[in-house]
Amino acid sequence: MPSKPAPFTRQTLTEDDLIDFTPELRRRALEIFRRYRSGPIFTPPSLQGTIVMPGSIGGAGWGSTAFDPDTRTLYVKGTNNPVLYRVVKGVPNDTIGYEYTVDLVNSGLGVTADPDSLRGVDHVPPTTLPLIKPPYGTMTAIDLDSGNQKWQVPLGDTPAIRNHPLLKGVALPPLGVAGAVGGTVTRGGLIFATGGGNVLYALDTRDGSVLWQHQLRAGRGYANPITYRTADGTQFIVIASGAGDDCELVAFSLEGK
């Protein structure tokens, strides 16, 4: 149980963390939460189903950190997204050699105001909202000499939540975006990152404020940006965006010298 650095995402889930954008959504969230087992970090999966924080992609996962050796600062993209780990009886096969395993297919948790959609179905269809309050994604700067956090800000936005019909007219706070991908830090004091959303941001390394942003035409930028300099001295930032047949690499550079 590490004492430092402090957790940069939520490590447990209580009723105080549940979504409360409207009274109806709050009531539905409590219904789902009380149906399953929950507890502090390392509470094991169960036959009943255990709500786990951090979820299956973290916390932080692959590609989620960037390190600045000059300031000895680690920049971590974090995700707050609980999952349901329920132990089910299965048929042993070449992949799973055990009689029991965790039901990963139905591990998502979501909330809707439609009572019929909650009868026996707890995994997340596209129209549901998260079980918990935001932020769903953050960027945290950690001083590696002291182990202390310098700052933490919500990173990105989630239009599917912000524009959800159940939340029409509701004033929402910064949401952040869930995702495993992190950023790239430059010597000039910028962090380039999408957080897993469809906007590329340039954050100020001093406080995490957004200095620039660009909507990616092909959609979600679920990738870590890279940076390189050409022979003529031009510095580029490049990111992969989109998926399938509609995907592209997008490159940015400063105009002039």
Secondary structure, 3 states (H helix, E strand, C coil): CCCCCCCCCCCCCCHHHECCCCHHHHHHHHHHHCCCECCCCCCCCECCCEEECCECCECCCCCCEEEECCCCEEEEEEECCCEEEEEEECCCCCCCCCCEEECCCCCCCEECCCHHHHCCCCCCCCCCEECECCCCEEEEEEECCCCCEEEEEECCCCHHHHCCHHHCCCCCCCCCCCCCCCCEECCCCEEEECCCCCEEEEEECCCCCEEEEEECCCCCCCCCCEEEECCCCCEEEEEEEEECCEEEEEEEECCCC
